[in-house]
Each structure stands twice: as structure tokens, then as C-alpha cells.
């Protein structure tokens, strides 16, 4: 499973996830989750799903042997990924750049997943 914060900046995490899935002969699930208090933004939009699907499709071409699917949900990303980790061989999370340089620490979602995951987690430096 690959947690995707922003499909436009998920190349490193998706690449690592597809490589691992190919090595393990496993399926890959790319998950984009968010929590929002913005009224009217309760359900995933077709655009959000399309952006994630587009990012994953490029990797499907490189790894045709990997069965890959996408899931876009409105829920706290840390909870979704930690909960789903019970059914995953590996959870892959990208570390995103902030202000043009890689952050030294980990973000709140990665921290939550590391604290509550039911299996191994890989944190991959972002693009």
C-alpha cells in the first residue's frame, strides 16, 4: 500500500511501492485520504480520483505484472493508513519537500502511521 498525499509529487513513493510489489508478487493499493472541515467537500471528487489514477497508470506501464488499484477517501490519513496496514505487507509513505528542501523530521501522518501500524512501514524521500 502506498499513501499518496499529492499525486503530482508521489513519484518516489509510487516507484518504491511498485518495485516492492513486483519483488513480492503482491498487489498495490495507492491511497489518498484527507480530512477536511470545508462544507461541501465531504466526498472524493472525480478530479481527485483521476489525478491519482493518472499517477498510478504511469507505473502500471513500467510494472505490468503488478495489479494496482486506487482509493480516494475522506478520512484522517493517519487513521486510514494505520488501519489498512493490518491487511498490507508493507506501507510506503513519501516524505514531501517543504520550502524547497527536504524536511528533517517526519510529518504528522507519517508519525501517526509509524505509531499505530500493524506491520512494516517505509518512508521514502520525496521528489
C-alpha positions in Angstrom: 0.0 0.0 0.0 1.3 3.5 -0.9 0.0 6.5 0.9 -0.3 9.4 -1.5 -0.6 13.0 -0.2 -0.4 14.7 -3.6 -0.4 12.6 -6.8 1.7 15.2 -8.5 4.5 14.7 -6.0 4.2 10.9 -5.4 6.7 9.6 -8.0 9.3 8.4 -5.5 6.8 6.7 -3.2 4.9 5.1 -6.0 8.1 3.9 -7.7 9.3 2.3 -4.5 5.9 0.8 -3.9 5.7 -0.7 -7.4 9.2 -2.1 -7.1 8.5 -3.7 -3.8 5.1 -5.1 -5.1 6.9 -6.6 -8.1 9.6 -8.2 -5.9 6.9 -9.6 -3.5 4.5 -10.7 -6.3 1.9 -8.5 -4.4 -0.9 -6.2 -5.3 -0.5 -2.5 -4.8 -3.1 -0.1 -3.4 -2.5 3.6 -3.8 -4.5 5.5 -1.1 -5.2 9.3 -1.0 -7.0 10.3 2.2 -7.7 13.7 3.6 -9.7 15.2 6.4 -11.4 18.5 5.7 -13.8 20.7 7.6 -14.7 22.6 4.4 -18.5 22.3 3.9 -19.5 20.5 0.7 -16.1 18.8 0.4 -17.2 15.5 2.0 -16.9 13.1 -0.8 -14.0 12.4 -3.2 -14.3 14.2 -6.5 -13.8 12.7 -9.9 -10.8 15.0 -10.4 -9.1 13.8 -7.2 -9.6 10.1 -8.2 -8.5 10.9 -11.8 -5.3 12.6 -10.6 -4.3 9.6 -8.5 -5.3 7.1 -11.3 -3.1 9.1 -13.7 -0.1 8.9 -11.4 -0.6 5.2 -10.9 -1.1 4.4 -14.6 2.4 5.6 -15.5 3.8 3.0 -13.1 1.4 0.3 -14.3 3.1 0.6 -17.7 6.5 0.1 -16.1 5.4 -2.8 -13.9 2.6 -4.6 -15.9 2.9 -7.6 -13.6 1.7 -5.6 -10.6 -2.0 -5.5 -10.1 -2.7 -1.9 -8.9 -5.8 -0.1 -7.7 -6.5 3.4 -6.2 -8.7 4.5 -3.3 -9.6 8.1 -2.5 -11.4 8.7 0.8 -12.3 11.5 3.1 -10.9 10.5 6.5 -7.8 11.2 8.6 -4.9 9.9 6.5 -3.0 8.5 9.5 -6.0 6.6 10.7 -6.8 5.2 7.2 -3.2 4.1 6.5 -2.6 2.7 10.0 -5.9 0.8 10.0 -5.3 -0.5 6.5 -1.8 -1.6 7.4 -3.2 -4.7 9.1 -4.0 -6.0 5.6 -0.8 -4.8 3.9 2.6 -6.5 3.5 4.2 -3.0 3.5 3.0 0.6 3.9 5.0 3.1 1.8 4.9 6.8 2.7 6.6 9.6 0.9 8.4 12.4 2.7 7.5 15.7 0.9 9.6 18.7 0.3 8.8 21.8 2.3 10.1 25.2 1.3 12.3 23.7 -1.4 14.3 21.4 0.8 13.5 18.1 2.4 12.1 18.2 5.9 14.4 17.0 8.6 11.7 15.2 10.6 8.6 13.4 9.8 5.1 14.8 9.2 2.1 14.1 11.4 0.6 11.5 9.1 3.9 9.5 9.0 4.2 9.8 12.7 0.7 8.5 13.2 1.3 5.6 10.9 4.6 4.7 12.5 3.0 4.8 15.9 -0.1 2.7 15.0 0.9 0.5 12.0 0.3 -3.3 12.3 3.3 -4.1 10.0 6.3 -2.6 8.3 6.4 1.0 7.1 8.9 2.5 4.6 9.4 6.3 4.5 10.7 7.3 1.1 12.4 10.7 0.4 10.2 12.7 -1.9 10.8 14.4 -5.3 
